[in-house]
Amino acid sequence: MNLALLDRAAPLFDRDRAALAPLVRDGVLDLLGDAFTPTFTQRTLDTAASAWLYDRTRDALMPRFGLPDFASESQAVAERLALAPGAIVLDVACGHGNFSADLAKRVGPNGLVVGLDIAGSMLHRAAARIRSQGLENVLLVRGDALALPFRPAVFDAVNCSGGLHQMPDLARALGEMARVAKPGAHFAASGFARSGAEESGLRGWLWRRFALHFIPVAALERAIEAAGFEDTRTQIEGSTFAYASARRPEAA
Ligand SMILES: C[S@@+](CC[C@H](N)C(=O)[O-])C[C@H]1O[C@@H](n2cnc3c(N)ncnc32)[C@H](O)[C@@H]1O
């Protein structure tokens, strides 16, 4: 990561630049260190092997399970984020950096994308992706979506693709995303969701435990509004996938 990028991004953070610089390692700003206890699912995705497997198979497997291919999903997300060149975008649960890289190309060199994830192994792959694509406007951060390390109202757009179903506390994660979004900023999410009610009993517990938790869209809409967004819309694709979008209210 070049230091000019850290200089550009520093005003977004809830701490001084001087405190950030020593935490950059291998292209990732690590704000968690060892001070984080992952859930079972978070730990499962945070190994070199699982991150490699995810990176290698995601795009091929999605269409096979009736889910959108990456080109369609990233286009749908970008439209919902209403991106303008130069926008400052947060990509929560960025994983191996597929959306972060795509968003960075869309906002151009004057824009900035911050990709945030808790899994060092996924971020390691994201850093390789960003380097190999020659992108200089993506800052990768190891942080927790439940306690975002940013000042309030600093992002023009906030995305969370493939991540909401993994949040141990969805309301808190959405509340954090709303807190860091500027007035009028667009929010988008894509991932496992479905119509109907939450799966209950042992089956529901197992789904959640293994992060194959299909969030009921009605509950997701309520959670997005309760977090402080408005104009919430969802669109179900197939039986286990949905897009969501919303906006932060303009300042009064
Ligand atoms: C299925 S991957 C999605 C990666 C990428 N956005 C995509 O759509 O392909 C889910 C990601 O959510 C991350 N994640 C889970 N809980 C998180 C949290 N509390 N804060 C930040 N990231 C989290 C995981 O580490 C994982 O990389």
The ligand as an SDF file (V2000), in Angstrom:
LIG
                    3D

 27 29  0  0  0  0  0  0  0  0999 V2000
  -19.0120  -14.9120    1.5880 C   0  0  0  0  0  0  0  0  0  0  0  0
  -17.7280  -13.7480    1.8830 S   0  0  0  0  0  0  0  0  0  0  0  0
  -18.1620  -12.4290    0.7850 C   0  0  0  0  0  0  0  0  0  0  0  0
  -16.9690  -11.8670    0.0840 C   0  0  0  0  0  0  0  0  0  0  0  0
  -17.3020  -10.9300   -1.0890 C   0  0  0  0  0  0  0  0  0  0  0  0
  -17.9510   -9.7080   -0.6180 N   0  0  0  0  0  0  0  0  0  0  0  0
  -18.1830  -11.6300   -2.1010 C   0  0  0  0  0  0  0  0  0  0  0  0
  -19.3770  -11.2720   -2.2340 O   0  0  0  0  0  0  0  0  0  0  0  0
  -17.7000  -12.5540   -2.7580 O   0  0  0  0  0  0  0  0  0  0  0  0
  -18.2540  -13.1110    3.4500 C   0  0  0  0  0  0  0  0  0  0  0  0
  -17.1640  -12.2810    4.1070 C   0  0  0  0  0  0  0  0  0  0  0  0
  -17.7370  -11.6770    5.2680 O   0  0  0  0  0  0  0  0  0  0  0  0
  -16.6780  -11.5090    6.1830 C   0  0  0  0  0  0  0  0  0  0  0  0
  -17.2190  -11.1760    7.5040 N   0  0  0  0  0  0  0  0  0  0  0  0
  -17.9720  -11.9650    8.2990 C   0  0  0  0  0  0  0  0  0  0  0  0
  -18.2660  -11.3180    9.4390 N   0  0  0  0  0  0  0  0  0  0  0  0
  -17.6890  -10.0880    9.3590 C   0  0  0  0  0  0  0  0  0  0  0  0
  -17.6250   -8.9680   10.2370 C   0  0  0  0  0  0  0  0  0  0  0  0
  -18.2160   -8.9780   11.4250 N   0  0  0  0  0  0  0  0  0  0  0  0
  -16.9460   -7.8740    9.8300 N   0  0  0  0  0  0  0  0  0  0  0  0
  -16.3300   -7.8520    8.6200 C   0  0  0  0  0  0  0  0  0  0  0  0
  -16.3500   -8.8900    7.7520 N   0  0  0  0  0  0  0  0  0  0  0  0
  -17.0200   -9.9970    8.1230 C   0  0  0  0  0  0  0  0  0  0  0  0
  -15.9520  -12.8380    6.1000 C   0  0  0  0  0  0  0  0  0  0  0  0
  -14.6560  -12.7770    6.6400 O   0  0  0  0  0  0  0  0  0  0  0  0
  -15.9650  -13.0910    4.5880 C   0  0  0  0  0  0  0  0  0  0  0  0
  -14.7940  -12.6440    3.9580 O   0  0  0  0  0  0  0  0  0  0  0  0
  1  2  1  0
  2  3  1  0
  2 10  1  0
  3  4  1  0
  4  5  1  0
  5  6  1  0
  5  7  1  0
  7  8  2  0
  7  9  1  0
 10 11  1  0
 11 12  1  0
 11 26  1  0
 12 13  1  0
 13 14  1  0
 13 24  1  0
 14 15  1  0
 14 23  1  0
 15 16  2  0
 16 17  1  0
 17 18  1  0
 17 23  2  0
 18 19  1  0
 18 20  2  0
 20 21  1  0
 21 22  2  0
 22 23  1  0
 24 25  1  0
 24 26  1  0
 26 27  1  0
M  CHG  2   2   1   9  -1
M  END
$$$$
